[in-house]
Amino acid sequence: MYDMMCNWPMILFVYVVMLLVLAVALVGGLLRSHYRRKVLISRCIESMGLACIFILPFASNNNFHLHHWFGMWFLGMQANAPEWWSRAFQAYCLGSYINGLAVYGRDPILGCNMAFYRSTNANCDYMSCYDAGGGNGT
């Protein structure tokens, strides 16, 4: 909170407000489109099901980090209305997903846990102090 109140320039606040307005407009448009096509309930069940499968099992972990590739992949699946603006948003999301994978790689959303798992289960010499000390790193 300190960084936002003390270090953000005014133009960044304007940008964030514009993104929030755009997000509210997109969600409202998707809800209206789904309601008009009489698929609102099925789309809500789909969204909740996807969240329960792909986000909730990891969200309570302290090492959970929602990478931009993962978030854009998830949002791209939700923007599935036939209107042009929904397809444009879906194309943007899937393009951001591909960009994230191409530039940064497919980092796990539980980054520290995965790094620890790989280092302790791959017989990494560096982690021998962890194993010899009874699992506390000493």
DRENGUMAR-572572 format. One record per residue: residue number from 1; residue in one letter; x, y negated, z negated of N, C-alpha, C, O in turn. Coordinates in steps of 0.1 Angstrom, whole numbers, plus 5000, padded with zeros to 4 digits. Last residue first. Layout:
! residues N
(NUM; 'A'; (X; Y; Z); (X; Y; Z); (X; Y; Z); (X; Y; Z))
...
This chain:
! residues 138
(138; 'T'; (5200; 5270; 4916); (5212; 5267; 4908); (5222; 5278; 4908); (5233; 5277; 4902))
(137; 'G'; (5176; 5276; 4929); (5186; 5268; 4936); (5198; 5264; 4928); (5206; 5256; 4932))
(136; 'N'; (5159; 5294; 4918); (5157; 5280; 4914); (5167; 5271; 4920); (5168; 5259; 4917))
(135; 'G'; (5162; 5321; 4923); (5152; 5314; 4930); (5150; 5299; 4926); (5140; 5293; 4930))
(134; 'G'; (5185; 5331; 4911); (5171; 5336; 4906); (5160; 5328; 4913); (5149; 5328; 4908))
(133; 'G'; (5208; 5324; 4922); (5204; 5317; 4910); (5190; 5321; 4905); (5185; 5315; 4896))
(132; 'A'; (5210; 5337; 4946); (5218; 5342; 4935); (5214; 5335; 4922); (5216; 5341; 4911))
(131; 'D'; (5192; 5323; 4963); (5189; 5337; 4960); (5197; 5341; 4947); (5192; 5349; 4939))
(130; 'Y'; (5204; 5298; 4963); (5190; 5299; 4959); (5187; 5313; 4955); (5181; 5316; 4944))
(129; 'C'; (5229; 5303; 4974); (5228; 5298; 4961); (5214; 5299; 4955); (5212; 5300; 4943))
(128; 'S'; (5222; 5311; 5000); (5227; 5322; 4990); (5227; 5316; 4976); (5225; 5324; 4967))
(127; 'M'; (5216; 5293; 5019); (5205; 5296; 5009); (5210; 5307; 4999); (5201; 5311; 4991))
(126; 'Y'; (5237; 5293; 5036); (5235; 5281; 5028); (5225; 5284; 5016); (5226; 5279; 5006))
(125; 'D'; (5234; 5316; 5051); (5244; 5316; 5040); (5242; 5304; 5031); (5245; 5305; 5019))
(124; 'C'; (5204; 5331; 5058); (5212; 5319; 5060); (5221; 5318; 5048); (5217; 5318; 5036))
(123; 'N'; (5186; 5352; 5063); (5199; 5354; 5057); (5209; 5343; 5060); (5220; 5345; 5063))
(122; 'A'; (5161; 5345; 5070); (5170; 5347; 5081); (5185; 5349; 5076); (5194; 5348; 5084))
(121; 'N'; (5146; 5338; 5048); (5144; 5351; 5054); (5152; 5354; 5067); (5151; 5364; 5073))
(120; 'T'; (5154; 5312; 5041); (5156; 5323; 5032); (5154; 5337; 5038); (5159; 5347; 5033))
(119; 'S'; (5149; 5297; 5065); (5163; 5298; 5059); (5165; 5309; 5049); (5175; 5315; 5049))
(118; 'R'; (5122; 5301; 5069); (5131; 5305; 5079); (5145; 5306; 5073); (5153; 5316; 5077))
(117; 'Y'; (5111; 5290; 5045); (5109; 5304; 5049); (5119; 5309; 5059); (5124; 5320; 5057))
(116; 'F'; (5120; 5263; 5048); (5124; 5272; 5036); (5122; 5286; 5040); (5131; 5294; 5037))
(115; 'A'; (5106; 5255; 5071); (5121; 5255; 5070); (5126; 5264; 5059); (5136; 5271; 5061))
(114; 'M'; (5080; 5259; 5061); (5085; 5267; 5073); (5100; 5267; 5073); (5106; 5277; 5075))
(113; 'N'; (5078; 5240; 5041); (5076; 5254; 5038); (5081; 5263; 5049); (5087; 5273; 5046))
(112; 'C'; (5083; 5216; 5056); (5092; 5220; 5046); (5091; 5235; 5042); (5100; 5242; 5040))
(111; 'G'; (5060; 5216; 5075); (5074; 5216; 5078); (5083; 5221; 5068); (5091; 5230; 5071))
(110; 'L'; (5033; 5225; 5083); (5038; 5227; 5069); (5054; 5228; 5071); (5060; 5238; 5068))
(109; 'I'; (5030; 5223; 5110); (5024; 5213; 5101); (5027; 5214; 5087); (5024; 5205; 5079))
(108; 'P'; (5061; 5227; 5129); (5049; 5233; 5121); (5043; 5222; 5112); (5050; 5212; 5108))
(107; 'D'; (5067; 5212; 5160); (5070; 5213; 5146); (5058; 5219; 5138); (5047; 5215; 5141))
(106; 'R'; (5072; 5217; 5189); (5060; 5221; 5182); (5064; 5223; 5167); (5065; 5235; 5162))
(105; 'G'; (5088; 5188; 5202); (5087; 5202; 5200); (5075; 5205; 5191); (5068; 5196; 5185))
(104; 'Y'; (5091; 5161; 5209); (5095; 5165; 5196); (5094; 5180; 5193); (5100; 5185; 5183))
(103; 'V'; (5084; 5160; 5237); (5095; 5152; 5231); (5100; 5157; 5218); (5112; 5158; 5216))
(102; 'A'; (5065; 5180; 5242); (5076; 5179; 5251); (5088; 5171; 5244); (5099; 5174; 5246))
(101; 'L'; (5046; 5176; 5222); (5053; 5189; 5224); (5065; 5188; 5232); (5076; 5194; 5229))
(100; 'G'; (5038; 5150; 5227); (5043; 5154; 5214); (5051; 5167; 5215); (5062; 5168; 5209))
(99; 'N'; (5028; 5152; 5253); (5039; 5144; 5251); (5046; 5148; 5237); (5058; 5149; 5237))
(98; 'I'; (5006; 5169; 5249); (5017; 5174; 5257); (5029; 5165; 5255); (5040; 5171; 5255))
(97; 'Y'; (4991; 5151; 5233); (4994; 5164; 5228); (5006; 5169; 5236); (5016; 5174; 5230))
(96; 'S'; (4987; 5130; 5250); (4995; 5127; 5238); (4999; 5141; 5232); (5010; 5142; 5227))
(95; 'G'; (4970; 5143; 5269); (4983; 5138; 5273); (4993; 5135; 5261); (5005; 5138; 5262))
(94; 'L'; (4949; 5148; 5252); (4956; 5160; 5257); (4970; 5155; 5263); (4980; 5163; 5262))
(93; 'C'; (4940; 5121; 5248); (4944; 5130; 5237); (4953; 5142; 5242); (4963; 5145; 5235))
(92; 'Y'; (4935; 5113; 5274); (4945; 5106; 5266); (4950; 5115; 5255); (4962; 5116; 5252))
(91; 'A'; (4914; 5131; 5281); (4927; 5131; 5289); (4938; 5124; 5281); (4949; 5128; 5281))
(90; 'Q'; (4895; 5122; 5262); (4900; 5136; 5262); (4914; 5137; 5269); (4923; 5143; 5265))
(89; 'F'; (4890; 5097; 5272); (4896; 5098; 5258); (4902; 5112; 5257); (4913; 5114; 5251))
(88; 'A'; (4879; 5104; 5296); (4891; 5095; 5296); (4898; 5097; 5283); (4910; 5098; 5282))
(87; 'R'; (4857; 5117; 5288); (4867; 5125; 5295); (4880; 5117; 5296); (4891; 5123; 5295))
(86; 'S'; (4843; 5096; 5276); (4847; 5108; 5268); (4858; 5116; 5275); (4867; 5120; 5269))
(85; 'W'; (4839; 5080; 5298); (4847; 5075; 5287); (4852; 5086; 5278); (4863; 5085; 5272))
(84; 'W'; (4822; 5095; 5314); (4836; 5091; 5319); (4845; 5087; 5307); (4856; 5091; 5307))
(83; 'E'; (4804; 5122; 5299); (4806; 5108; 5303); (4820; 5105; 5306); (4829; 5112; 5301))
(82; 'P'; (4801; 5148; 5288); (4804; 5146; 5302); (4806; 5132; 5307); (4809; 5130; 5319))
(81; 'A'; (4821; 5154; 5258); (4809; 5149; 5264); (4812; 5147; 5279); (4823; 5145; 5283))
(80; 'N'; (4842; 5161; 5241); (4838; 5170; 5252); (4824; 5167; 5258); (4817; 5175; 5263))
(79; 'A'; (4862; 5156; 5220); (4858; 5147; 5230); (4853; 5155; 5242); (4860; 5155; 5252))
(78; 'Q'; (4873; 5177; 5205); (4860; 5171; 5201); (4854; 5162; 5212); (4842; 5161; 5212))
(77; 'M'; (4897; 5183; 5216); (4887; 5194; 5217); (4873; 5188; 5213); (4863; 5193; 5218))
(76; 'G'; (4911; 5160; 5210); (4908; 5163; 5224); (4898; 5174; 5226); (4890; 5174; 5235))
(75; 'L'; (4915; 5163; 5183); (4906; 5152; 5188); (4902; 5155; 5202); (4890; 5153; 5206))
(74; 'F'; (4934; 5184; 5183); (4922; 5185; 5176); (4911; 5175; 5181); (4900; 5179; 5184))
(73; 'W'; (4955; 5172; 5198); (4949; 5184; 5202); (4936; 5186; 5196); (4926; 5190; 5203))
(72; 'M'; (4961; 5150; 5181); (4955; 5148; 5194); (4949; 5160; 5200); (4940; 5159; 5208))
(71; 'G'; (4971; 5164; 5158); (4959; 5156; 5157); (4952; 5153; 5171); (4940; 5153; 5172))
(70; 'F'; (4993; 5176; 5169); (4983; 5184; 5163); (4970; 5176; 5163); (4959; 5182; 5166))
(69; 'W'; (5009; 5155; 5177); (5005; 5164; 5187); (4993; 5173; 5182); (4984; 5176; 5190))
(68; 'H'; (5013; 5141; 5153); (5005; 5135; 5163); (5000; 5145; 5174); (4989; 5144; 5179))
(67; 'H'; (5010; 5162; 5124); (5018; 5156; 5135); (5008; 5151; 5146); (4997; 5155; 5147))
(66; 'L'; (5002; 5160; 5093); (4994; 5161; 5106); (5002; 5154; 5117); (5001; 5142; 5118))
(65; 'H'; (5016; 5180; 5070); (5019; 5168; 5077); (5012; 5169; 5091); (5015; 5178; 5099))
(64; 'F'; (5019; 5194; 5038); (5010; 5193; 5050); (5014; 5179; 5057); (5013; 5169; 5050))
(63; 'N'; (5031; 5199; 5015); (5040; 5197; 5026); (5032; 5195; 5039); (5038; 5195; 5050))
(62; 'N'; (5011; 5204; 4996); (5019; 5192; 4995); (5027; 5189; 5007); (5031; 5177; 5010))
(61; 'N'; (4981; 5217; 5008); (4995; 5219; 5006); (5002; 5206; 5005); (4999; 5197; 5014))
(60; 'S'; (4955; 5213; 5016); (4958; 5212; 5001); (4973; 5213; 4998); (4977; 5211; 4987))
(59; 'A'; (4955; 5217; 5043); (4954; 5204; 5038); (4957; 5202; 5024); (4962; 5192; 5019))
(58; 'F'; (4954; 5243; 5053); (4967; 5237; 5051); (4967; 5224; 5044); (4977; 5219; 5038))
(57; 'P'; (4928; 5250; 5056); (4937; 5259; 5050); (4950; 5253; 5046); (4957; 5258; 5037))
(56; 'L'; (4917; 5227; 5071); (4915; 5229; 5057); (4924; 5239; 5050); (4928; 5237; 5039))
(55; 'I'; (4925; 5230; 5099); (4930; 5219; 5090); (4929; 5223; 5075); (4938; 5222; 5068))
(54; 'F'; (4915; 5252; 5113); (4928; 5247; 5117); (4933; 5236; 5107); (4946; 5234; 5107))
(53; 'I'; (4890; 5261; 5102); (4900; 5271; 5107); (4914; 5264; 5108); (4924; 5271; 5104))
(52; 'C'; (4876; 5238; 5095); (4878; 5249; 5085); (4889; 5259; 5089); (4895; 5264; 5080))
(51; 'A'; (4876; 5225; 5120); (4883; 5219; 5108); (4886; 5229; 5098); (4896; 5229; 5091))
(50; 'L'; (4860; 5243; 5135); (4874; 5240; 5138); (4882; 5234; 5127); (4894; 5238; 5125))
(49; 'G'; (4836; 5240; 5120); (4843; 5253; 5121); (4858; 5251; 5125); (4866; 5258; 5119))
(48; 'M'; (4830; 5213; 5125); (4833; 5218; 5111); (4840; 5231; 5111); (4849; 5233; 5103))
(47; 'S'; (4827; 5214; 5153); (4837; 5205; 5147); (4840; 5210; 5133); (4852; 5210; 5129))
(46; 'E'; (4805; 5232; 5155); (4818; 5235; 5162); (4829; 5227; 5155); (4840; 5232; 5152))
(45; 'I'; (4785; 5218; 5142); (4790; 5231; 5136); (4803; 5235; 5142); (4812; 5240; 5135))
(44; 'C'; (4784; 5196; 5159); (4787; 5194; 5145); (4792; 5207; 5139); (4802; 5207; 5131))
(43; 'R'; (4775; 5209; 5182); (4788; 5202; 5182); (4793; 5199; 5168); (4805; 5200; 5166))
(42; 'S'; (4750; 5219; 5174); (4760; 5228; 5178); (4774; 5222; 5178); (4784; 5228; 5174))
(41; 'I'; (4737; 5194; 5170); (4739; 5204; 5159); (4750; 5214; 5162); (4758; 5217; 5154))
(40; 'L'; (4737; 5182; 5195); (4744; 5176; 5184); (4747; 5186; 5173); (4757; 5186; 5167))
(39; 'V'; (4726; 5188; 5219); (4736; 5197; 5215); (4743; 5192; 5202); (4754; 5196; 5199))
(38; 'K'; (4708; 5171; 5234); (4703; 5181; 5225); (4713; 5192; 5221); (4709; 5204; 5219))
(37; 'R'; (4717; 5150; 5248); (4717; 5163; 5255); (4713; 5174; 5246); (4713; 5186; 5250))
(36; 'R'; (4715; 5130; 5228); (4707; 5129; 5240); (4706; 5142; 5248); (4696; 5145; 5254))
(35; 'Y'; (4734; 5139; 5210); (4720; 5139; 5206); (4711; 5139; 5218); (4701; 5146; 5219))
(34; 'H'; (4757; 5136; 5225); (4753; 5149; 5220); (4739; 5150; 5216); (4732; 5160; 5219))
(33; 'S'; (4757; 5108; 5227); (4756; 5116; 5239); (4752; 5130; 5235); (4744; 5136; 5243))
(32; 'R'; (4758; 5099; 5201); (4746; 5096; 5209); (4745; 5105; 5221); (4734; 5109; 5225))
(31; 'L'; (4783; 5110; 5193); (4771; 5114; 5186); (4758; 5111; 5194); (4749; 5119; 5195))
(30; 'L'; (4799; 5095; 5212); (4799; 5110; 5212); (4786; 5115; 5205); (4779; 5124; 5210))
(29; 'G'; (4795; 5069; 5203); (4791; 5073; 5216); (4790; 5088; 5218); (4781; 5093; 5224))
(28; 'G'; (4805; 5070; 5177); (4791; 5067; 5179); (4786; 5071; 5193); (4775; 5077; 5194))
(27; 'V'; (4832; 5076; 5183); (4824; 5086; 5175); (4809; 5083; 5177); (4802; 5093; 5179))
(26; 'L'; (4838; 5053; 5198); (4839; 5066; 5204); (4831; 5076; 5196); (4824; 5084; 5202))
(25; 'A'; (4834; 5032; 5178); (4826; 5032; 5191); (4827; 5046; 5198); (4817; 5051; 5203))
(24; 'V'; (4853; 5040; 5159); (4839; 5040; 5156); (4830; 5040; 5168); (4820; 5047; 5169))
(23; 'A'; (4876; 5035; 5175); (4873; 5049; 5169); (4858; 5050; 5166); (4852; 5060; 5169))
(22; 'L'; (4875; 5008; 5180); (4875; 5017; 5191); (4871; 5031; 5186); (4863; 5038; 5193))
(21; 'V'; (4878; 4998; 5153); (4865; 4995; 5161); (4864; 5005; 5173); (4853; 5010; 5175))
(20; 'L'; (4904; 5008; 5148); (4892; 5013; 5140); (4879; 5010; 5147); (4870; 5019; 5147))
(19; 'L'; (4919; 4994; 5167); (4918; 5008; 5168); (4906; 5014; 5160); (4900; 5023; 5164))
(18; 'M'; (4914; 4968; 5157); (4910; 4971; 5170); (4909; 4986; 5172); (4899; 4991; 5178))
(17; 'V'; (4927; 4970; 5132); (4913; 4967; 5133); (4907; 4971; 5146); (4896; 4976; 5147))
(16; 'V'; (4954; 4974; 5141); (4947; 4985; 5133); (4932; 4982; 5134); (4924; 4992; 5135))
(15; 'Y'; (4959; 4949; 5154); (4959; 4962; 5162); (4952; 4973; 5154); (4944; 4980; 5161))
(14; 'V'; (4957; 4932; 5132); (4948; 4930; 5143); (4947; 4943; 5152); (4936; 4947; 5155))
(13; 'F'; (4979; 4941; 5117); (4965; 4942; 5112); (4955; 4941; 5123); (4945; 4948; 5122))
(12; 'L'; (4999; 4934; 5135); (4997; 4948; 5132); (4983; 4950; 5126); (4977; 4960; 5129))
(11; 'I'; (4998; 4906; 5134); (4995; 4913; 5147); (4992; 4928; 5145); (4984; 4934; 5152))
(10; 'M'; (5009; 4901; 5109); (4994; 4899; 5112); (4990; 4906; 5124); (4979; 4911; 5125))
(9; 'P'; (5032; 4926; 5098); (5029; 4913; 5104); (5014; 4912; 5107); (5007; 4923; 5108))
(8; 'W'; (5037; 4942; 5067); (5030; 4943; 5080); (5028; 4928; 5085); (5023; 4920; 5078))
(7; 'N'; (5046; 4938; 5041); (5056; 4940; 5052); (5049; 4940; 5066); (5056; 4937; 5076))
(6; 'C'; (5026; 4937; 5021); (5038; 4928; 5021); (5047; 4928; 5033); (5054; 4918; 5036))
(5; 'M'; (5006; 4955; 5026); (5002; 4941; 5022); (5014; 4932; 5023); (5012; 4920; 5025))
(4; 'M'; (5019; 4978; 5035); (5009; 4972; 5043); (5006; 4957; 5039); (5005; 4949; 5048))
(3; 'D'; (5038; 4984; 5015); (5042; 4981; 5028); (5032; 4974; 5037); (5035; 4965; 5044))
(2; 'Y'; (5020; 4988; 4993); (5029; 4977; 4993); (5034; 4973; 5007); (5034; 4961; 5011))
(1; 'M'; (5008; 5012; 5000); (5000; 5000; 5000); (5009; 4987; 5000); (5005; 4977; 5006))
